[in-house]
Amino acid sequence: MADPSSYRPKPGQIPDSPGVYRFRDEHGRVIYVGKAKSLRQRLSSYFQDLAGLHPRTRTMVTTAASVEWTVVATEVEALQLEYSWIKEYDPRFNVKYRDDKSYPYLAVTLNEEFPRVQVMRGAKKKGVRYFGPYAHAWAIRETVDLMLRVFPVRTCSAGVFKRSAQIGRPCLLGYIGKCSAPCVGRVTPEEHRELAEEFCDFMAGRTGAYLRRLERHMQEAAEEMEYEKAARLRDDIEALRRAMEKSAVVLADATDADLIAVAEDELEAAVQIFHVRGGRVRGQRGWVTDKVEAVDTAGLVEHALQQLYGEEKGDAVPKEVLVPALPDPVEPVAEWLADRRGSRVDLRIPQRGDKKDLMATVQRNAQQALVLHKTKRASDLTTRSRALEEIAEALGLDSAPLRVECFDISHLQGQDVVASMVVFEDGLARKSEYRRFQIKSFEGQDDVRSMHEVVSRRFRRYLRESEKTGEWTVEEGAEGAEADGPEEDTAGPRDDNGRPKRFAYPPQLVVVDGGRPQVQAARRALDELGIADVAVCGLAKRLEEIWLPDEEDPVVLPRTSEGLYLLQRVRDEAHRFAIAYQRGKRAKTMKASPLDAVAGLGDSRKQALLKHFGSVKKLRAATVEQICEVPGVGRKTALAVAAALAESTPPAPAVNMATGEILDESEG
């Protein structure tokens, strides 16, 4: 932790003018960008007594190691420059806004003398009829705007309603026919309540009877030559049909059902619910929960049912509930649902047809919700800071590990052994710093020896890179500090000259995927290079235990710990990166071309041959002279290509001599 007084500008250095300032940490990274009308006043406020600063500000100034500023002419320029720098540097201490609102409902306040239609969020209130939830509030307002023509129910607030009653003049909606204006007595309280109840019936899905009644009234008005009334009813019917079209028909036979899907991993689960009423999706909601106990999908479904219907009764519980897995046992849950509804509830897993297809859509939404939650959780500064502090406390580190590197080994039965290195800075993945390694072949291949090799290679190269800058301290007399070794895989990031990029700077913590043997191998590699100021730990998958190299027993963090969550994300990302690399190498091996056997034939001429002939089959049928026509291919190479393809010619297919049918067709 840095002392802000060590980098505080001297009195008189800071100009009293508009500008933008940047705080940097000891590695030169921009950690905060701000603007000020007066740079002198604003920057001076950061260098007061630490006890008087906001906790986040205190963390920022103690993390920083320097401050710099740029003077601009106006505050507008300062605003523009601040935005540009925040976008460029993505500082960890700058606020990132998130929408954490609850799901909106369309609500009708039947508990009032003059019921009101409005958008509501949060806990449900007694005496209020709810429809939804909806994904967006604007979707509710669009629907209400269409329906107010037919059901001119009050939508104004209590203040507007009271004022209109006092002045004896309705609001604008009353003048344009989208409110029955009960505030000025155009309708009685009983008539207005009847309008609100008809509105509720229509939203509840009882649309067919109402539309038929309107159509009958329209025909009667036309027969009696009341054409203006008939035209108004025609427009009302069209408005209601447009409102109905806002919800797509997904299930036939006017189905009332709730569909519940679950997406989960070892730590968390996302539940997504689609509410279908009258065959249409009327609402959608969902939440994410920590798996603080050992629970399977069926258990998660049971918890979801309790969450959904614990306070619901009557029609709020649908006739049918579709789930991905049935609670065990299912009978008590089905009875409980039937008791809440007052009649039988069909609780089952959809097996075929439209309901199974819709369940797949709900499942995709659940998976996306889980991914979005993890992204939001990782981007929250307070959560990340708490996670890093918990890791530092659990491992006995002097400060939070702002840069963490994790290594993982991947292979297929000892073949195509590769390793990955992923980097997390300030709790966020920094993919531009990822590295992939090919493990050299040696007898007795195992994860422990591979881990020792890859950690040695990573830090040996960093030592060579930092010799010119003196950024690293190596203990004198350390064995192996100058030893040579294989470089990392050439598929890693490269600079403008085609050379592998340098490692940015050393980590404070190295995490390995594995238990104590892998941790000890990584620690031994660092000791051999004389590196003593990098902590090492391992995370074992089975029980999520944290292993330290010199401890007999593992460190166990609570399953709800943000520190454990961050370590798991780092470990899982390293595993994903290693698996992807290993599978890619294996796929290339399996897709070997017969041209690979031609000595001296590089990738460029292979591509030229395939582009010229279109396929290996056509190339195999070509003569040596035709092969020589390809630019860059001489006669000697053409002869070698023809010989290699002749050796790899597939056997002729077996043919039924009586029918002429191919019995065993092979690829050409």
Summary of the structure (lengths in Angstrom):
residues: 668
radius of gyration: 34.9
end to end distance: 67.5
largest distance: 109.2
contacts: 1948
relative contact order: 0.05
helix: 43%
strand: 17%
